Amino acid sequence: MTVQVQGLETAYYDSDPENRDDRPVVLFLHGWGAPVATYTLLLEHLAGYCRVVAPDLPGFGGSEEPPEPWAVDDFVDFVQKFAAFAGLNSPVLIGHSNGGRIIIKLMNCPTLPFAVPKIVLMDAAGIRAKHGPGYYVKVYSYKAAKRLLPSLAEKMRGKVGSADYKNASPVMRQTMVRALNEDLTPLLSGIRVPTLLIWGENDTATPLSDGQRMEKSIPDAGLVVLKGAGHFAFAERWGQCRRVLDAFI
Protein backbone atom coordinates (compact mmCIF):
# COMPACT_ATOMS: atom_id res chain seq x y z
CA MET A 1 0.00 0.00 0.00
CA THR A 2 1.11 3.57 -0.61
CA VAL A 3 0.07 7.04 0.52
CA GLN A 4 1.30 10.59 0.02
CA VAL A 5 2.88 11.98 3.20
CA GLN A 6 4.52 15.41 3.10
CA GLY A 7 4.34 15.18 -0.68
CA LEU A 8 6.34 11.93 -0.74
CA GLU A 9 5.03 8.63 -2.06
CA THR A 10 5.23 6.36 0.98
CA ALA A 11 4.95 2.58 1.01
CA TYR A 12 3.67 0.98 4.19
CA TYR A 13 2.47 -2.23 5.81
CA ASP A 14 -0.80 -2.31 7.75
CA SER A 15 -2.01 -5.64 9.09
CA ASP A 16 -5.53 -4.31 9.72
CA PRO A 17 -6.20 -1.04 7.85
CA GLU A 18 -9.86 -1.03 8.92
CA ASN A 19 -8.85 -1.38 12.58
CA ARG A 20 -11.75 -3.75 13.15
CA ASP A 21 -11.24 -4.58 16.79
CA ASP A 22 -9.76 -3.30 20.04
CA ARG A 23 -6.38 -5.01 19.87
CA PRO A 24 -3.13 -3.21 20.80
CA VAL A 25 -1.67 -1.10 18.00
CA VAL A 26 2.04 -1.13 17.11
CA LEU A 27 3.82 1.50 15.02
CA PHE A 28 7.14 0.02 13.85
CA LEU A 29 10.08 2.07 12.54
CA HIS A 30 12.81 0.21 10.67
CA GLY A 31 16.57 0.67 10.66
CA TRP A 32 18.85 2.39 8.15
CA GLY A 33 19.02 0.52 4.86
CA ALA A 34 16.65 -2.17 6.14
CA PRO A 35 13.13 -1.45 4.85
CA VAL A 36 9.95 -2.94 6.27
CA ALA A 37 10.27 -6.16 4.25
CA THR A 38 13.40 -6.99 6.28
CA TYR A 39 11.24 -7.43 9.39
CA THR A 40 8.53 -9.76 8.03
CA LEU A 41 9.18 -12.35 10.75
CA LEU A 42 8.64 -9.79 13.51
CA LEU A 43 5.71 -7.93 11.93
CA GLU A 44 3.71 -11.01 10.98
CA HIS A 45 4.11 -12.43 14.48
CA LEU A 46 2.90 -9.23 16.14
CA ALA A 47 0.00 -9.07 13.67
CA GLY A 48 -1.33 -12.21 15.34
CA TYR A 49 -2.52 -10.13 18.27
CA CYS A 50 -1.91 -6.47 17.32
CA ARG A 51 -2.69 -4.10 14.52
CA VAL A 52 0.79 -3.49 13.11
CA VAL A 53 1.57 -0.42 11.00
CA ALA A 54 5.03 0.09 9.51
CA PRO A 55 6.04 2.69 6.90
CA ASP A 56 9.07 2.50 4.66
CA LEU A 57 10.68 5.74 5.81
CA PRO A 58 11.50 8.28 3.07
CA GLY A 59 14.50 7.17 1.04
CA PHE A 60 14.11 3.47 1.87
CA GLY A 61 12.27 0.50 0.39
CA GLY A 62 9.30 1.56 -1.71
CA SER A 63 9.17 5.14 -0.42
CA GLU A 64 10.29 8.21 -2.29
CA GLU A 65 13.50 9.96 -1.32
CA PRO A 66 13.22 13.44 0.23
CA PRO A 67 14.15 16.23 -2.18
CA GLU A 68 16.95 17.43 0.12
CA PRO A 69 18.89 15.95 3.06
CA TRP A 70 16.79 15.44 6.19
CA ALA A 71 17.69 15.72 9.85
CA VAL A 72 16.24 13.44 12.54
CA ASP A 73 13.62 16.12 13.27
CA ASP A 74 12.31 15.80 9.71
CA PHE A 75 11.72 12.08 10.23
CA VAL A 76 9.97 12.86 13.52
CA ASP A 77 7.61 15.23 11.69
CA PHE A 78 7.03 12.60 9.01
CA VAL A 79 6.14 9.92 11.58
CA GLN A 80 3.59 12.20 13.24
CA LYS A 81 1.91 12.97 9.92
CA PHE A 82 1.94 9.30 8.90
CA ALA A 83 0.40 8.31 12.24
CA ALA A 84 -2.39 10.83 11.68
CA PHE A 85 -3.10 9.33 8.26
CA ALA A 86 -3.23 5.82 9.75
CA GLY A 87 -5.52 6.97 12.57
CA LEU A 88 -3.18 5.88 15.35
CA ASN A 89 -4.38 7.14 18.73
CA SER A 90 -2.28 5.16 21.20
CA PRO A 91 0.39 3.05 19.47
CA VAL A 92 3.15 1.09 21.13
CA LEU A 93 6.29 2.36 19.37
CA ILE A 94 8.91 -0.19 18.31
CA GLY A 95 12.11 0.88 16.59
CA HIS A 96 15.21 -0.95 15.40
CA SER A 97 18.52 0.87 14.99
CA ASN A 98 17.81 4.20 13.25
CA GLY A 99 14.10 3.68 13.95
CA GLY A 100 15.00 3.73 17.63
CA ARG A 101 16.86 7.00 17.11
CA ILE A 102 13.69 8.57 15.68
CA ILE A 103 11.61 7.29 18.61
CA ILE A 104 14.02 8.81 21.16
CA LYS A 105 13.63 12.20 19.49
CA LEU A 106 9.88 11.73 19.09
CA MET A 107 9.41 11.00 22.79
CA ASN A 108 10.97 14.37 23.62
CA CYS A 109 8.47 16.41 21.60
CA PRO A 110 6.60 18.87 23.85
CA THR A 111 3.29 17.55 22.49
CA LEU A 112 2.32 14.61 20.32
CA PRO A 113 -0.88 14.01 18.32
CA PHE A 114 -1.19 10.55 19.89
CA ALA A 115 -0.58 8.88 23.25
CA VAL A 116 2.31 6.44 23.69
CA PRO A 117 1.74 3.78 26.36
CA LYS A 118 5.18 2.16 26.03
CA ILE A 119 8.13 1.80 23.65
CA VAL A 120 10.57 -0.89 22.52
CA LEU A 121 14.07 0.04 21.37
CA MET A 122 15.95 -2.77 19.61
CA ASP A 123 19.70 -2.24 19.10
CA ALA A 124 18.79 1.43 18.88
CA ALA A 125 20.97 4.21 17.48
CA GLY A 126 21.20 7.67 19.01
CA ILE A 127 24.37 7.68 21.10
CA ARG A 128 27.17 9.20 19.05
CA ALA A 129 30.08 6.82 18.56
CA LYS A 130 33.52 7.62 19.92
CA HIS A 131 36.29 7.12 17.37
CA GLY A 132 40.04 6.81 17.69
CA PRO A 133 42.57 9.19 16.03
CA GLY A 134 42.93 6.95 12.97
CA TYR A 135 39.28 7.40 12.07
CA TYR A 136 39.55 11.19 12.05
CA VAL A 137 42.77 11.12 10.01
CA LYS A 138 40.91 9.17 7.30
CA VAL A 139 37.82 11.39 7.42
CA TYR A 140 39.65 14.72 7.29
CA SER A 141 42.01 13.46 4.59
CA TYR A 142 38.96 12.53 2.54
CA LYS A 143 37.38 15.96 3.09
CA ALA A 144 40.58 17.69 2.00
CA ALA A 145 40.84 15.53 -1.11
CA LYS A 146 37.18 16.22 -1.89
CA ARG A 147 37.94 19.95 -2.08
CA LEU A 148 41.28 19.77 -3.84
CA LEU A 149 41.38 16.51 -5.83
CA PRO A 150 37.86 15.17 -6.50
CA SER A 151 39.15 12.22 -8.54
CA LEU A 152 41.30 11.06 -5.60
CA ALA A 153 38.41 11.60 -3.18
CA GLU A 154 36.23 9.24 -5.20
CA LYS A 155 38.87 6.50 -4.85
CA MET A 156 39.18 7.20 -1.12
CA ARG A 157 35.44 7.14 -0.45
CA GLY A 158 35.27 3.36 -0.55
CA LYS A 159 37.86 3.16 2.24
CA VAL A 160 36.31 5.82 4.48
CA GLY A 161 32.58 5.24 4.55
CA SER A 162 30.49 2.32 5.79
CA ALA A 163 28.62 0.05 3.39
CA ASP A 164 25.40 1.94 4.17
CA TYR A 165 27.10 5.22 3.30
CA LYS A 166 28.66 3.92 0.09
CA ASN A 167 25.35 2.43 -1.09
CA ALA A 168 23.32 5.58 -0.41
CA SER A 169 22.45 8.35 -2.86
CA PRO A 170 24.04 11.80 -2.32
CA VAL A 171 20.91 13.06 -0.53
CA MET A 172 20.74 10.05 1.76
CA ARG A 173 24.48 10.18 2.46
CA GLN A 174 24.08 13.70 3.80
CA THR A 175 20.98 12.58 5.71
CA MET A 176 23.00 9.79 7.30
CA VAL A 177 25.81 12.16 8.30
CA ARG A 178 23.31 14.53 9.94
CA ALA A 179 21.82 11.68 11.95
CA LEU A 180 25.19 10.27 13.05
CA ASN A 181 26.45 13.69 14.13
CA GLU A 182 23.49 14.31 16.44
CA ASP A 183 24.01 12.87 19.92
CA LEU A 184 20.67 12.08 21.56
CA THR A 185 22.16 11.06 24.91
CA PRO A 186 20.79 14.18 26.69
CA LEU A 187 17.25 13.24 25.55
CA LEU A 188 17.19 9.78 27.12
CA SER A 189 16.07 11.07 30.52
CA GLY A 190 13.12 12.75 28.79
CA ILE A 191 11.52 9.41 27.90
CA ARG A 192 8.74 9.04 30.47
CA VAL A 193 7.03 5.81 29.45
CA PRO A 194 7.92 2.16 30.17
CA THR A 195 10.75 1.19 27.83
CA LEU A 196 11.95 -2.26 26.81
CA LEU A 197 15.51 -2.40 25.47
CA ILE A 198 16.46 -5.49 23.43
CA TRP A 199 20.13 -5.77 22.49
CA GLY A 200 22.52 -8.16 20.83
CA GLU A 201 25.47 -9.04 23.04
CA ASN A 202 27.87 -8.79 20.09
CA ASP A 203 26.34 -5.81 18.27
CA THR A 204 29.13 -3.82 16.60
CA ALA A 205 26.92 -1.18 14.92
CA THR A 206 25.27 0.01 18.14
CA PRO A 207 27.30 -1.70 20.86
CA LEU A 208 25.82 -3.19 24.01
CA SER A 209 27.37 -0.34 25.99
CA ASP A 210 24.82 1.95 24.27
CA GLY A 211 21.98 -0.22 25.53
CA GLN A 212 23.43 -0.24 29.03
CA ARG A 213 23.73 3.54 28.98
CA MET A 214 20.12 3.87 27.81
CA GLU A 215 18.96 1.59 30.61
CA LYS A 216 20.66 3.84 33.17
CA SER A 217 19.40 7.09 31.62
CA ILE A 218 15.75 6.25 30.81
CA PRO A 219 13.77 6.42 34.07
CA ASP A 220 11.61 3.31 33.50
CA ALA A 221 13.72 1.03 31.31
CA GLY A 222 14.70 -2.63 31.35
CA LEU A 223 17.42 -4.21 29.20
CA VAL A 224 17.27 -7.73 27.75
CA VAL A 225 20.58 -8.93 26.30
CA LEU A 226 20.39 -11.63 23.62
CA LYS A 227 23.51 -13.76 23.99
CA GLY A 228 25.76 -14.21 20.98
CA ALA A 229 23.57 -12.00 18.75
CA GLY A 230 24.59 -9.00 16.66
CA HIS A 231 22.82 -5.92 15.34
CA PHE A 232 19.78 -7.87 14.10
CA ALA A 233 19.47 -9.63 17.43
CA PHE A 234 15.69 -10.04 17.15
CA ALA A 235 16.15 -12.35 14.16
CA GLU A 236 19.20 -14.21 15.48
CA ARG A 237 17.50 -15.03 18.79
CA TRP A 238 13.91 -14.94 17.63
CA GLY A 239 12.49 -17.38 20.16
CA GLN A 240 13.72 -15.41 23.15
CA CYS A 241 12.94 -12.05 21.55
CA ARG A 242 9.38 -13.14 20.75
CA ARG A 243 8.67 -14.19 24.32
CA VAL A 244 9.98 -10.92 25.75
CA LEU A 245 8.03 -8.80 23.26
CA ASP A 246 4.80 -10.69 23.82
CA ALA A 247 5.05 -10.32 27.60
CA PHE A 248 5.82 -6.58 27.37
CA ILE A 249 3.17 -5.66 24.80
C-alpha positions as CSV (number, residue, x, y, z in Angstrom):
1,M,0.0,0.0,0.0
2,T,1.1,3.6,-0.6
3,V,0.1,7.0,0.5
4,Q,1.3,10.6,0.0
5,V,2.9,12.0,3.2
6,Q,4.5,15.4,3.1
7,G,4.3,15.2,-0.7
8,L,6.3,11.9,-0.7
9,E,5.0,8.6,-2.1
10,T,5.2,6.4,1.0
11,A,4.9,2.6,1.0
12,Y,3.7,1.0,4.2
13,Y,2.5,-2.2,5.8
14,D,-0.8,-2.3,7.7
15,S,-2.0,-5.6,9.1
16,D,-5.5,-4.3,9.7
17,P,-6.2,-1.0,7.9
18,E,-9.9,-1.0,8.9
19,N,-8.8,-1.4,12.6
20,R,-11.7,-3.7,13.1
21,D,-11.2,-4.6,16.8
22,D,-9.8,-3.3,20.0
23,R,-6.4,-5.0,19.9
24,P,-3.1,-3.2,20.8
25,V,-1.7,-1.1,18.0
26,V,2.0,-1.1,17.1
27,L,3.8,1.5,15.0
28,F,7.1,0.0,13.9
29,L,10.1,2.1,12.5
30,H,12.8,0.2,10.7
31,G,16.6,0.7,10.7
32,W,18.8,2.4,8.2
33,G,19.0,0.5,4.9
34,A,16.7,-2.2,6.1
35,P,13.1,-1.5,4.8
36,V,10.0,-2.9,6.3
37,A,10.3,-6.2,4.2
38,T,13.4,-7.0,6.3
39,Y,11.2,-7.4,9.4
40,T,8.5,-9.8,8.0
41,L,9.2,-12.4,10.8
42,L,8.6,-9.8,13.5
43,L,5.7,-7.9,11.9
44,E,3.7,-11.0,11.0
45,H,4.1,-12.4,14.5
46,L,2.9,-9.2,16.1
47,A,0.0,-9.1,13.7
48,G,-1.3,-12.2,15.3
49,Y,-2.5,-10.1,18.3
50,C,-1.9,-6.5,17.3
51,R,-2.7,-4.1,14.5
52,V,0.8,-3.5,13.1
53,V,1.6,-0.4,11.0
54,A,5.0,0.1,9.5
55,P,6.0,2.7,6.9
56,D,9.1,2.5,4.7
57,L,10.7,5.7,5.8
58,P,11.5,8.3,3.1
59,G,14.5,7.2,1.0
60,F,14.1,3.5,1.9
61,G,12.3,0.5,0.4
62,G,9.3,1.6,-1.7
63,S,9.2,5.1,-0.4
64,E,10.3,8.2,-2.3
65,E,13.5,10.0,-1.3
66,P,13.2,13.4,0.2
67,P,14.2,16.2,-2.2
68,E,16.9,17.4,0.1
69,P,18.9,16.0,3.1
70,W,16.8,15.4,6.2
71,A,17.7,15.7,9.9
72,V,16.2,13.4,12.5
73,D,13.6,16.1,13.3
74,D,12.3,15.8,9.7
75,F,11.7,12.1,10.2
76,V,10.0,12.9,13.5
77,D,7.6,15.2,11.7
78,F,7.0,12.6,9.0
79,V,6.1,9.9,11.6
80,Q,3.6,12.2,13.2
81,K,1.9,13.0,9.9
82,F,1.9,9.3,8.9
83,A,0.4,8.3,12.2
84,A,-2.4,10.8,11.7
85,F,-3.1,9.3,8.3
86,A,-3.2,5.8,9.8
87,G,-5.5,7.0,12.6
88,L,-3.2,5.9,15.3
89,N,-4.4,7.1,18.7
90,S,-2.3,5.2,21.2
91,P,0.4,3.1,19.5
92,V,3.2,1.1,21.1
93,L,6.3,2.4,19.4
94,I,8.9,-0.2,18.3
95,G,12.1,0.9,16.6
96,H,15.2,-1.0,15.4
97,S,18.5,0.9,15.0
98,N,17.8,4.2,13.2
99,G,14.1,3.7,13.9
100,G,15.0,3.7,17.6
101,R,16.9,7.0,17.1
102,I,13.7,8.6,15.7
103,I,11.6,7.3,18.6
104,I,14.0,8.8,21.2
105,K,13.6,12.2,19.5
106,L,9.9,11.7,19.1
107,M,9.4,11.0,22.8
108,N,11.0,14.4,23.6
109,C,8.5,16.4,21.6
110,P,6.6,18.9,23.9
111,T,3.3,17.5,22.5
112,L,2.3,14.6,20.3
113,P,-0.9,14.0,18.3
114,F,-1.2,10.6,19.9
115,A,-0.6,8.9,23.2
116,V,2.3,6.4,23.7
117,P,1.7,3.8,26.4
118,K,5.2,2.2,26.0
119,I,8.1,1.8,23.6
120,V,10.6,-0.9,22.5
121,L,14.1,0.0,21.4
122,M,16.0,-2.8,19.6
123,D,19.7,-2.2,19.1
124,A,18.8,1.4,18.9
125,A,21.0,4.2,17.5
126,G,21.2,7.7,19.0
127,I,24.4,7.7,21.1
128,R,27.2,9.2,19.0
129,A,30.1,6.8,18.6
130,K,33.5,7.6,19.9
131,H,36.3,7.1,17.4
132,G,40.0,6.8,17.7
133,P,42.6,9.2,16.0
134,G,42.9,7.0,13.0
135,Y,39.3,7.4,12.1
136,Y,39.6,11.2,12.0
137,V,42.8,11.1,10.0
138,K,40.9,9.2,7.3
139,V,37.8,11.4,7.4
140,Y,39.6,14.7,7.3
141,S,42.0,13.5,4.6
142,Y,39.0,12.5,2.5
143,K,37.4,16.0,3.1
144,A,40.6,17.7,2.0
145,A,40.8,15.5,-1.1
146,K,37.2,16.2,-1.9
147,R,37.9,19.9,-2.1
148,L,41.3,19.8,-3.8
149,L,41.4,16.5,-5.8
150,P,37.9,15.2,-6.5
151,S,39.1,12.2,-8.5
152,L,41.3,11.1,-5.6
153,A,38.4,11.6,-3.2
154,E,36.2,9.2,-5.2
155,K,38.9,6.5,-4.8
156,M,39.2,7.2,-1.1
157,R,35.4,7.1,-0.5
158,G,35.3,3.4,-0.5
159,K,37.9,3.2,2.2
160,V,36.3,5.8,4.5
161,G,32.6,5.2,4.6
162,S,30.5,2.3,5.8
163,A,28.6,0.0,3.4
164,D,25.4,1.9,4.2
165,Y,27.1,5.2,3.3
166,K,28.7,3.9,0.1
167,N,25.4,2.4,-1.1
168,A,23.3,5.6,-0.4
169,S,22.5,8.3,-2.9
170,P,24.0,11.8,-2.3
171,V,20.9,13.1,-0.5
172,M,20.7,10.1,1.8
173,R,24.5,10.2,2.5
174,Q,24.1,13.7,3.8
175,T,21.0,12.6,5.7
176,M,23.0,9.8,7.3
177,V,25.8,12.2,8.3
178,R,23.3,14.5,9.9
179,A,21.8,11.7,11.9
180,L,25.2,10.3,13.1
181,N,26.5,13.7,14.1
182,E,23.5,14.3,16.4
183,D,24.0,12.9,19.9
184,L,20.7,12.1,21.6
185,T,22.2,11.1,24.9
186,P,20.8,14.2,26.7
187,L,17.3,13.2,25.5
188,L,17.2,9.8,27.1
189,S,16.1,11.1,30.5
190,G,13.1,12.8,28.8
191,I,11.5,9.4,27.9
192,R,8.7,9.0,30.5
193,V,7.0,5.8,29.4
194,P,7.9,2.2,30.2
195,T,10.7,1.2,27.8
196,L,12.0,-2.3,26.8
197,L,15.5,-2.4,25.5
198,I,16.5,-5.5,23.4
199,W,20.1,-5.8,22.5
200,G,22.5,-8.2,20.8
201,E,25.5,-9.0,23.0
202,N,27.9,-8.8,20.1
203,D,26.3,-5.8,18.3
204,T,29.1,-3.8,16.6
205,A,26.9,-1.2,14.9
206,T,25.3,0.0,18.1
207,P,27.3,-1.7,20.9
208,L,25.8,-3.2,24.0
209,S,27.4,-0.3,26.0
210,D,24.8,2.0,24.3
211,G,22.0,-0.2,25.5
212,Q,23.4,-0.2,29.0
213,R,23.7,3.5,29.0
214,M,20.1,3.9,27.8
215,E,19.0,1.6,30.6
216,K,20.7,3.8,33.2
217,S,19.4,7.1,31.6
218,I,15.8,6.3,30.8
219,P,13.8,6.4,34.1
220,D,11.6,3.3,33.5
221,A,13.7,1.0,31.3
222,G,14.7,-2.6,31.4
223,L,17.4,-4.2,29.2
224,V,17.3,-7.7,27.7
225,V,20.6,-8.9,26.3
226,L,20.4,-11.6,23.6
227,K,23.5,-13.8,24.0
228,G,25.8,-14.2,21.0
229,A,23.6,-12.0,18.7
230,G,24.6,-9.0,16.7
231,H,22.8,-5.9,15.3
232,F,19.8,-7.9,14.1
233,A,19.5,-9.6,17.4
234,F,15.7,-10.0,17.2
235,A,16.2,-12.4,14.2
236,E,19.2,-14.2,15.5
237,R,17.5,-15.0,18.8
238,W,13.9,-14.9,17.6
239,G,12.5,-17.4,20.2
240,Q,13.7,-15.4,23.1
241,C,12.9,-12.1,21.6
242,R,9.4,-13.1,20.8
243,R,8.7,-14.2,24.3
244,V,10.0,-10.9,25.7
245,L,8.0,-8.8,23.3
246,D,4.8,-10.7,23.8
247,A,5.0,-10.3,27.6
248,F,5.8,-6.6,27.4
249,I,3.2,-5.7,24.8
